[in-house]
Amino acid sequence: MCFGITQDPNTKDYMMVLQYFEGGNLRNILVEDSKLETKIKYLFCIIDGLSGIHDAGNIHKDFHSGNILYNNHNDLLSISDLGMCQPVNDNERKGIYGVIPYMAPEVLRGYKYTKAADIYSFGIIMNELMSEEIPYNDIPHDHFLGVKICKGFRPKISEDTPKLIVDLIIKCWDAKAENRPTAKELCQTFLRYGNDMDDENSEISYQIKECEKIKVNKLKNRTNENKSKNLQIHPQAIYTSRLLKFENLPEPVNSTNYLSSFQEPISSSSVSECLDYESNELDLNQDDDE
């Protein structure tokens, strides 16, 4: 909610007066080990907000977890900073603007920003919330990461993520923008999952139960030392929006190794509806000509 504008008496810069969110942003709640039902509710809040932005004919263009605010009074999430961080005049400032881990590969290559690029960002946010891990936190956010993303490199998907959610994540971060679902389609899907969670015999309820078991075992096996390592961030991992200029990035493609691991259909008769994808298994670490 915007209450108006004000002006800094010293710099004369104008500022918007917005509602204060004591809960901070989405990254502040990643360490709370929320239940899967709660995470799915949060994801519905986020995609419902993005759907409203897209329905109004707008594009966020800087969509990342730092721009999703948490209201701890009603336990809901809101999208903030709509287009505020974009350069005013692209003709004066060449390059792209944003946070590399959340930027669609076509945007990194300099193509026009579209609604589908916001959907790619939502896919990264989905995985961040489900895995409780900030994307690419252990590597530099540089030109080489941009190259790897264009070649199909994606964050790790946690083994305690329901297969139905995994499928959505993969669709959202497809290398081809036209293959990604729309915000409205995702909103309808999450609304259906939310309703189905009330039915203990539904597919989503079954998958949640299976994945919660895996999560409990993971927490039992995680030592304090390992937990502290998970919180460490590489000094060159930058999660604030900045002006970027990448050249000679390859044409975006999906990793065939990555996609093939999710091709087999899985039903509630399976032992588990949860998958584990280790991004470092991708053959994307070879040197690239720049």
C-alpha atoms as a printed R data frame, in Angstrom:
    type eleno elety resid chain resno      x       y       z
1   ATOM     1    CA   MET     A     1  0.000   0.000   0.000
2   ATOM     2    CA   CYS     A     2  1.348   3.429  -0.968
3   ATOM     3    CA   PHE     A     3  0.505   6.306   1.369
4   ATOM     4    CA   GLY     A     4  1.999   9.041  -0.799
5   ATOM     5    CA   ILE     A     5  5.368  10.594  -1.623
6   ATOM     6    CA   THR     A     6  7.931  12.623   0.290
7   ATOM     7    CA   GLN     A     7 11.174  14.414  -0.522
8   ATOM     8    CA   ASP     A     8 14.595  14.187   1.069
9   ATOM     9    CA   PRO     A     9 15.431  17.745   2.245
10  ATOM    10    CA   ASN     A    10 19.129  17.283   1.478
11  ATOM    11    CA   THR     A    11 19.277  15.340  -1.783
12  ATOM    12    CA   LYS     A    12 15.867  16.522  -3.030
13  ATOM    13    CA   ASP     A    13 15.182  12.941  -4.131
14  ATOM    14    CA   TYR     A    14 11.554  11.848  -4.090
15  ATOM    15    CA   MET     A    15 10.519   8.739  -2.164
16  ATOM    16    CA   MET     A    16  7.347   6.705  -1.910
17  ATOM    17    CA   VAL     A    17  5.855   6.144   1.554
18  ATOM    18    CA   LEU     A    18  4.897   2.467   1.748
19  ATOM    19    CA   GLN     A    19  3.499   0.099   4.326
20  ATOM    20    CA   TYR     A    20  6.149  -1.266   6.696
21  ATOM    21    CA   PHE     A    21  6.508  -5.057   6.857
22  ATOM    22    CA   GLU     A    22  8.045  -6.139  10.159
23  ATOM    23    CA   GLY     A    23  8.603  -9.655   8.855
24  ATOM    24    CA   GLY     A    24 11.150  -8.464   6.298
25  ATOM    25    CA   ASN     A    25 11.385 -10.231   2.953
26  ATOM    26    CA   LEU     A    26 11.026 -13.840   1.845
27  ATOM    27    CA   ARG     A    27 14.653 -14.635   2.685
28  ATOM    28    CA   ASN     A    28 13.975 -13.882   6.345
29  ATOM    29    CA   ILE     A    29 11.531 -16.776   6.643
30  ATOM    30    CA   LEU     A    30 13.613 -19.402   4.833
31  ATOM    31    CA   VAL     A    31 15.176 -20.533   8.118
32  ATOM    32    CA   GLU     A    32 11.852 -21.185   9.825
33  ATOM    33    CA   ASP     A    33 11.410 -24.700   8.396
34  ATOM    34    CA   SER     A    34  7.814 -24.021   7.381
35  ATOM    35    CA   LYS     A    35  5.548 -26.954   6.599
36  ATOM    36    CA   LEU     A    36  4.899 -27.756   2.952
37  ATOM    37    CA   GLU     A    37  1.254 -26.729   3.234
38  ATOM    38    CA   THR     A    38  2.379 -23.301   4.433
39  ATOM    39    CA   LYS     A    39  4.910 -22.990   1.619
40  ATOM    40    CA   ILE     A    40  2.269 -23.815  -0.986
41  ATOM    41    CA   LYS     A    41  0.021 -21.158   0.540
42  ATOM    42    CA   TYR     A    42  2.871 -18.642   0.303
43  ATOM    43    CA   LEU     A    43  3.480 -19.571  -3.336
44  ATOM    44    CA   PHE     A    44 -0.182 -18.996  -4.113
45  ATOM    45    CA   CYS     A    45  0.044 -15.530  -2.519
46  ATOM    46    CA   ILE     A    46  3.069 -14.701  -4.667
47  ATOM    47    CA   ILE     A    47  1.715 -15.960  -7.989
48  ATOM    48    CA   ASP     A    48 -1.678 -14.397  -7.293
49  ATOM    49    CA   GLY     A    49  0.071 -11.044  -6.897
50  ATOM    50    CA   LEU     A    50  2.141 -11.555 -10.041
51  ATOM    51    CA   SER     A    51 -0.981 -12.573 -11.961
52  ATOM    52    CA   GLY     A    52 -2.580  -9.278 -10.959
53  ATOM    53    CA   ILE     A    53  0.470  -7.375 -12.197
54  ATOM    54    CA   HIS     A    54  0.392  -9.191 -15.537
55  ATOM    55    CA   ASP     A    55 -3.378  -8.804 -15.918
56  ATOM    56    CA   ALA     A    56 -2.884  -5.053 -15.583
57  ATOM    57    CA   GLY     A    57 -0.515  -5.177 -18.551
58  ATOM    58    CA   ASN     A    58  2.622  -4.684 -16.476
59  ATOM    59    CA   ILE     A    59  5.877  -6.603 -16.010
60  ATOM    60    CA   HIS     A    60  7.843  -6.592 -12.771
61  ATOM    61    CA   LYS     A    61 11.308  -6.876 -14.382
62  ATOM    62    CA   ASP     A    62 13.160  -7.237 -11.062
63  ATOM    63    CA   PHE     A    63 11.375 -10.169  -9.453
64  ATOM    64    CA   HIS     A    64 13.351 -11.852  -6.666
65  ATOM    65    CA   SER     A    65 12.867 -12.944  -3.061
66  ATOM    66    CA   GLY     A    66 14.187  -9.634  -1.731
67  ATOM    67    CA   ASN     A    67 11.200  -7.929  -3.354
68  ATOM    68    CA   ILE     A    68  8.644 -10.206  -1.701
69  ATOM    69    CA   LEU     A    69  7.673  -8.850   1.718
70  ATOM    70    CA   TYR     A    70  6.306 -10.865   4.639
71  ATOM    71    CA   ASN     A    71  3.455  -9.574   6.785
72  ATOM    72    CA   ASN     A    72  3.776 -11.438  10.072
73  ATOM    73    CA   HIS     A    73  0.426 -10.103  11.290
74  ATOM    74    CA   ASN     A    74 -1.654 -11.968   8.705
75  ATOM    75    CA   ASP     A    75  1.034 -14.462   7.566
76  ATOM    76    CA   LEU     A    76  0.818 -13.328   3.941
77  ATOM    77    CA   LEU     A    77  3.334 -12.232   1.315
78  ATOM    78    CA   SER     A    78  3.219  -9.169  -0.930
79  ATOM    79    CA   ILE     A    79  5.222  -8.202  -4.023
80  ATOM    80    CA   SER     A    80  7.076  -4.898  -3.804
81  ATOM    81    CA   ASP     A    81  9.341  -2.660  -5.907
82  ATOM    82    CA   LEU     A    82  7.346  -2.960  -9.126
83  ATOM    83    CA   GLY     A    83  9.733  -1.774 -11.804
84  ATOM    84    CA   MET     A    84 11.358   0.695  -9.405
85  ATOM    85    CA   CYS     A    85 14.881  -0.600  -9.964
86  ATOM    86    CA   GLN     A    86 14.895  -0.360 -13.743
87  ATOM    87    CA   PRO     A    87 17.084   2.236 -15.481
88  ATOM    88    CA   VAL     A    88 14.931   5.176 -16.548
89  ATOM    89    CA   ASN     A    89 16.468   5.522 -20.009
90  ATOM    90    CA   ASP     A    90 17.833   2.383 -21.671
91  ATOM    91    CA   ASN     A    91 19.412   4.509 -24.397
92  ATOM    92    CA   GLU     A    92 21.611   6.223 -21.847
93  ATOM    93    CA   ARG     A    93 22.555   3.138 -19.829
94  ATOM    94    CA   LYS     A    94 23.401   0.086 -21.873
95  ATOM    95    CA   GLY     A    95 23.053  -3.314 -20.259
96  ATOM    96    CA   ILE     A    96 20.585  -5.209 -18.131
97  ATOM    97    CA   TYR     A    97 19.462  -4.717 -14.554
98  ATOM    98    CA   GLY     A    98 18.634  -7.220 -11.840
99  ATOM    99    CA   VAL     A    99 19.890 -10.074  -9.662
100 ATOM   100    CA   ILE     A   100 21.621 -12.718 -11.799
101 ATOM   101    CA   PRO     A   101 20.229 -15.899 -10.138
102 ATOM   102    CA   TYR     A   102 16.644 -14.772 -10.818
103 ATOM   103    CA   MET     A   103 17.132 -13.479 -14.355
104 ATOM   104    CA   ALA     A   104 15.846 -15.487 -17.307
105 ATOM   105    CA   PRO     A   105 18.569 -16.645 -19.722
106 ATOM   106    CA   GLU     A   106 17.101 -14.660 -22.617
107 ATOM   107    CA   VAL     A   107 17.246 -11.491 -20.492
108 ATOM   108    CA   LEU     A   108 20.886 -12.185 -19.630
109 ATOM   109    CA   ARG     A   109 21.526 -12.339 -23.380
110 ATOM   110    CA   GLY     A   110 19.961  -8.922 -23.835
111 ATOM   111    CA   TYR     A   111 16.579  -9.887 -25.260
112 ATOM   112    CA   LYS     A   112 13.455  -7.899 -24.429
113 ATOM   113    CA   TYR     A   113 11.965  -8.477 -20.995
114 ATOM   114    CA   THR     A   114  8.566 -10.205 -21.132
115 ATOM   115    CA   LYS     A   115  5.998 -11.646 -18.727
116 ATOM   116    CA   ALA     A   116  7.640 -15.023 -19.330
117 ATOM   117    CA   ALA     A   117 10.851 -13.667 -17.793
118 ATOM   118    CA   ASP     A   118  8.895 -12.909 -14.609
119 ATOM   119    CA   ILE     A   119  7.668 -16.512 -14.680
120 ATOM   120    CA   TYR     A   120 11.264 -17.774 -14.859
121 ATOM   121    CA   SER     A   121 12.020 -15.668 -11.785
122 ATOM   122    CA   PHE     A   122  8.994 -17.169 -10.032
123 ATOM   123    CA   GLY     A   123 10.369 -20.646 -10.758
124 ATOM   124    CA   ILE     A   124 13.615 -19.719  -9.003
125 ATOM   125    CA   ILE     A   125 11.625 -18.239  -6.104
126 ATOM   126    CA   MET     A   126  9.503 -21.403  -5.882
127 ATOM   127    CA   ASN     A   127 12.594 -23.547  -5.567
128 ATOM   128    CA   GLU     A   128 14.180 -21.137  -3.083
129 ATOM   129    CA   LEU     A   129 11.160 -21.368  -0.799
130 ATOM   130    CA   MET     A   130 10.837 -25.140  -1.104
131 ATOM   131    CA   SER     A   131 14.560 -25.850  -0.608
132 ATOM   132    CA   GLU     A   132 15.056 -23.085   1.996
133 ATOM   133    CA   GLU     A   133 18.272 -22.180   0.208
134 ATOM   134    CA   ILE     A   134 19.176 -18.999  -1.667
135 ATOM   135    CA   PRO     A   135 20.031 -19.850  -5.308
136 ATOM   136    CA   TYR     A   136 23.698 -20.113  -6.285
137 ATOM   137    CA   ASN     A   137 24.833 -19.005  -2.817
138 ATOM   138    CA   ASP     A   138 28.183 -20.796  -3.011
139 ATOM   139    CA   ILE     A   139 29.527 -19.466  -6.335
140 ATOM   140    CA   PRO     A   140 30.392 -16.040  -7.803
141 ATOM   141    CA   HIS     A   141 27.621 -14.203  -9.631
142 ATOM   142    CA   ASP     A   142 29.621 -13.291 -12.691
143 ATOM   143    CA   HIS     A   143 29.789 -13.698 -16.466
144 ATOM   144    CA   PHE     A   144 30.619 -17.390 -16.124
145 ATOM   145    CA   LEU     A   145 27.420 -18.009 -14.149
146 ATOM   146    CA   GLY     A   146 25.515 -16.245 -16.918
147 ATOM   147    CA   VAL     A   147 27.084 -18.618 -19.450
148 ATOM   148    CA   LYS     A   148 26.159 -21.654 -17.357
149 ATOM   149    CA   ILE     A   149 22.561 -20.496 -16.905
150 ATOM   150    CA   CYS     A   150 22.196 -20.098 -20.665
151 ATOM   151    CA   LYS     A   151 23.550 -23.641 -21.048
152 ATOM   152    CA   GLY     A   152 20.890 -25.081 -18.732
153 ATOM   153    CA   PHE     A   153 22.454 -24.758 -15.273
154 ATOM   154    CA   ARG     A   154 19.791 -24.445 -12.559
155 ATOM   155    CA   PRO     A   155 19.725 -24.498  -8.730
156 ATOM   156    CA   LYS     A   156 19.447 -27.696  -6.761
157 ATOM   157    CA   ILE     A   157 15.926 -29.030  -6.212
158 ATOM   158    CA   SER     A   158 15.605 -30.438  -2.706
159 ATOM   159    CA   GLU     A   159 14.655 -34.090  -2.332
160 ATOM   160    CA   ASP     A   160 11.744 -33.166  -0.056
161 ATOM   161    CA   THR     A   161  9.947 -31.203  -2.783
162 ATOM   162    CA   PRO     A   162  6.650 -32.753  -3.987
163 ATOM   163    CA   LYS     A   163  6.804 -33.983  -7.584
164 ATOM   164    CA   LEU     A   164  3.818 -31.804  -8.561
165 ATOM   165    CA   ILE     A   165  5.764 -28.725  -7.438
166 ATOM   166    CA   VAL     A   166  8.958 -29.966  -9.105
167 ATOM   167    CA   ASP     A   167  7.093 -30.183 -12.407
168 ATOM   168    CA   LEU     A   168  5.961 -26.563 -12.079
169 ATOM   169    CA   ILE     A   169  9.458 -25.372 -11.201
170 ATOM   170    CA   ILE     A   170 10.936 -27.052 -14.270
171 ATOM   171    CA   LYS     A   171  8.259 -25.605 -16.545
172 ATOM   172    CA   CYS     A   172  8.856 -22.103 -15.182
173 ATOM   173    CA   TRP     A   173 12.596 -22.105 -15.761
174 ATOM   174    CA   ASP     A   174 12.429 -23.650 -19.232
175 ATOM   175    CA   ALA     A   175 15.072 -22.102 -21.500
176 ATOM   176    CA   LYS     A   176 12.394 -21.272 -24.085
177 ATOM   177    CA   ALA     A   177 10.148 -18.475 -22.861
178 ATOM   178    CA   GLU     A   178  7.190 -19.683 -24.908
179 ATOM   179    CA   ASN     A   179  7.195 -23.017 -23.044
180 ATOM   180    CA   ARG     A   180  6.669 -21.427 -19.635
181 ATOM   181    CA   PRO     A   181  3.180 -21.310 -18.111
182 ATOM   182    CA   THR     A   182  1.411 -17.999 -17.599
183 ATOM   183    CA   ALA     A   183  0.858 -16.448 -14.190
184 ATOM   184    CA   LYS     A   184 -2.874 -17.080 -14.507
185 ATOM   185    CA   GLU     A   185 -2.315 -20.775 -15.259
186 ATOM   186    CA   LEU     A   186 -0.007 -21.109 -12.263
187 ATOM   187    CA   CYS     A   187 -2.478 -19.254 -10.069
188 ATOM   188    CA   GLN     A   188 -5.230 -21.702 -11.028
189 ATOM   189    CA   THR     A   189 -2.927 -24.654 -10.371
190 ATOM   190    CA   PHE     A   190 -1.947 -23.470  -6.893
191 ATOM   191    CA   LEU     A   191 -5.565 -22.679  -6.086
192 ATOM   192    CA   ARG     A   192 -6.450 -26.263  -6.990
193 ATOM   193    CA   TYR     A   193 -3.592 -27.619  -4.881
194 ATOM   194    CA   GLY     A   194 -4.758 -25.493  -1.965
195 ATOM   195    CA   ASN     A   195 -8.255 -26.931  -2.213
196 ATOM   196    CA   ASP     A   196 -6.960 -30.474  -2.687
197 ATOM   197    CA   MET     A   197 -4.839 -30.264   0.468
198 ATOM   198    CA   ASP     A   198 -8.097 -30.499   2.446
199 ATOM   199    CA   ASP     A   199 -8.584 -33.975   0.968
200 ATOM   200    CA   GLU     A   200 -6.136 -36.411   2.541
201 ATOM   201    CA   ASN     A   201 -6.656 -38.806  -0.372
202 ATOM   202    CA   SER     A   202 -5.606 -36.280  -3.020
203 ATOM   203    CA   GLU     A   203 -2.346 -36.583  -4.925
204 ATOM   204    CA   ILE     A   204 -0.871 -33.388  -3.465
205 ATOM   205    CA   SER     A   205 -1.721 -34.510   0.098
206 ATOM   206    CA   TYR     A   206 -0.024 -37.851  -0.482
207 ATOM   207    CA   GLN     A   207  3.097 -36.209  -1.886
208 ATOM   208    CA   ILE     A   208  3.258 -33.748   1.006
209 ATOM   209    CA   LYS     A   209  3.117 -36.589   3.543
210 ATOM   210    CA   GLU     A   210  5.905 -38.470   1.770
211 ATOM   211    CA   CYS     A   211  8.102 -35.393   1.505
212 ATOM   212    CA   GLU     A   212  7.549 -34.379   5.128
213 ATOM   213    CA   LYS     A   213  8.952 -37.779   6.139
214 ATOM   214    CA   ILE     A   214 12.050 -37.129   4.047
215 ATOM   215    CA   LYS     A   215 12.408 -33.663   5.536
216 ATOM   216    CA   VAL     A   216 12.247 -34.987   9.105
217 ATOM   217    CA   ASN     A   217 15.046 -37.440   8.338
218 ATOM   218    CA   LYS     A   218 17.123 -34.692   6.730
219 ATOM   219    CA   LEU     A   219 16.790 -32.495   9.808
220 ATOM   220    CA   LYS     A   220 17.780 -35.364  12.083
221 ATOM   221    CA   ASN     A   221 20.898 -36.062  10.038
222 ATOM   222    CA   ARG     A   222 21.929 -32.448   9.699
223 ATOM   223    CA   THR     A   223 24.622 -31.494  12.206
224 ATOM   224    CA   ASN     A   224 25.113 -27.992  13.572
225 ATOM   225    CA   GLU     A   225 28.304 -27.749  11.517
226 ATOM   226    CA   ASN     A   226 26.510 -28.574   8.274
227 ATOM   227    CA   LYS     A   227 23.699 -26.182   9.120
228 ATOM   228    CA   SER     A   228 26.161 -23.315   9.558
229 ATOM   229    CA   LYS     A   229 27.780 -24.145   6.221
230 ATOM   230    CA   ASN     A   230 24.412 -23.875   4.487
231 ATOM   231    CA   LEU     A   231 24.088 -20.298   5.716
232 ATOM   232    CA   GLN     A   232 27.448 -19.166   4.337
233 ATOM   233    CA   ILE     A   233 27.314 -17.087   1.166
234 ATOM   234    CA   HIS     A   234 30.153 -16.691  -1.321
235 ATOM   235    CA   PRO     A   235 31.650 -13.170  -1.096
236 ATOM   236    CA   GLN     A   236 30.978 -12.655  -4.815
237 ATOM   237    CA   ALA     A   237 27.359 -13.834  -4.617
238 ATOM   238    CA   ILE     A   238 25.370 -10.601  -4.977
239 ATOM   239    CA   TYR     A   239 21.646 -10.502  -4.178
240 ATOM   240    CA   THR     A   240 20.973  -6.815  -4.767
241 ATOM   241    CA   SER     A   241 19.879  -5.445  -8.132
242 ATOM   242    CA   ARG     A   242 22.672  -3.997 -10.233
243 ATOM   243    CA   LEU     A   243 23.482  -2.933 -13.774
244 ATOM   244    CA   LEU     A   244 25.028  -5.773 -15.790
245 ATOM   245    CA   LYS     A   245 26.577  -6.045 -19.209
246 ATOM   246    CA   PHE     A   246 27.211  -9.516 -20.561
247 ATOM   247    CA   GLU     A   247 28.529 -10.237 -24.026
248 ATOM   248    CA   ASN     A   248 28.761 -13.397 -26.118
249 ATOM   249    CA   LEU     A   249 26.437 -15.507 -23.989
250 ATOM   250    CA   PRO     A   250 25.288 -18.710 -25.737
251 ATOM   251    CA   GLU     A   251 21.745 -19.237 -26.984
252 ATOM   252    CA   PRO     A   252 19.633 -20.525 -24.046
253 ATOM   253    CA   VAL     A   253 19.061 -24.283 -23.983
254 ATOM   254    CA   ASN     A   254 17.742 -26.821 -21.505
255 ATOM   255    CA   SER     A   255 20.111 -29.394 -20.110
256 ATOM   256    CA   THR     A   256 19.090 -32.763 -21.542
257 ATOM   257    CA   ASN     A   257 20.639 -34.558 -18.563
258 ATOM   258    CA   TYR     A   258 18.590 -32.410 -16.229
259 ATOM   259    CA   LEU     A   259 15.302 -32.886 -18.065
260 ATOM   260    CA   SER     A   260 15.683 -36.624 -18.568
261 ATOM   261    CA   SER     A   261 15.761 -37.253 -14.820
262 ATOM   262    CA   PHE     A   262 12.155 -36.064 -14.564
263 ATOM   263    CA   GLN     A   263 10.632 -37.768 -17.587
264 ATOM   264    CA   GLU     A   264  9.232 -40.901 -15.971
265 ATOM   265    CA   PRO     A   265  5.631 -40.505 -14.770
266 ATOM   266    CA   ILE     A   266  5.194 -40.912 -11.023
267 ATOM   267    CA   SER     A   267  1.954 -41.660  -9.173
268 ATOM   268    CA   SER     A   268  0.897 -42.151  -5.569
269 ATOM   269    CA   SER     A   269  1.749 -45.847  -5.918
270 ATOM   270    CA   SER     A   270  5.434 -44.942  -6.070
271 ATOM   271    CA   VAL     A   271  7.638 -45.311  -3.048
272 ATOM   272    CA   SER     A   272  8.200 -41.548  -3.019
273 ATOM   273    CA   GLU     A   273  6.875 -38.562  -4.923
274 ATOM   274    CA   CYS     A   274  9.950 -36.526  -4.172
275 ATOM   275    CA   LEU     A   275 13.030 -36.012  -6.291
276 ATOM   276    CA   ASP     A   276 16.537 -34.805  -5.765
277 ATOM   277    CA   TYR     A   277 18.400 -32.925  -8.451
278 ATOM   278    CA   GLU     A   278 22.046 -32.060  -7.913
279 ATOM   279    CA   SER     A   279 22.938 -29.215 -10.217
280 ATOM   280    CA   ASN     A   280 26.616 -30.081 -10.033
281 ATOM   281    CA   GLU     A   281 25.889 -33.295 -11.922
282 ATOM   282    CA   LEU     A   282 25.379 -31.269 -15.090
283 ATOM   283    CA   ASP     A   283 28.253 -31.293 -17.543
284 ATOM   284    CA   LEU     A   284 28.417 -27.508 -17.603
285 ATOM   285    CA   ASN     A   285 31.765 -26.807 -16.017
286 ATOM   286    CA   GLN     A   286 33.944 -26.969 -19.083
287 ATOM   287    CA   ASP     A   287 35.766 -23.807 -20.107
288 ATOM   288    CA   ASP     A   288 33.954 -21.554 -22.541
289 ATOM   289    CA   ASP     A   289 35.380 -19.296 -25.201
290 ATOM   290    CA   GLU     A   290 34.496 -15.701 -24.427
